[in-house]
Amino acid sequence: MSRFLLIFAAITAVLGLSACNTIRGMGQDIQKTGQVIEGAAKK
């Protein structure tokens, strides 16, 4: 559980620091976040 929270916090920080200028860019960021979380869940 703590690993998930660490990954979630890191992803949130990265997304917060990288500004999305378009809706498309935001969608791509959300998709990549989902892939990272899915990969962590499989381990």
Secondary structure as the mmCIF struct_conf table of DSSP 4:
data_model
#
loop_
_struct_conf.conf_type_id
_struct_conf.id
_struct_conf.beg_label_comp_id
_struct_conf.beg_label_asym_id
_struct_conf.beg_label_seq_id
_struct_conf.end_label_comp_id
_struct_conf.end_label_asym_id
_struct_conf.end_label_seq_id
HELX_RH_AL_P HELX_RH_AL_P1 SER A 2 LEU A 17
BEND BEND1 SER A 18 SER A 18
BEND BEND2 THR A 22 THR A 22
HELX_RH_AL_P HELX_RH_AL_P2 ILE A 23 LYS A 42
#
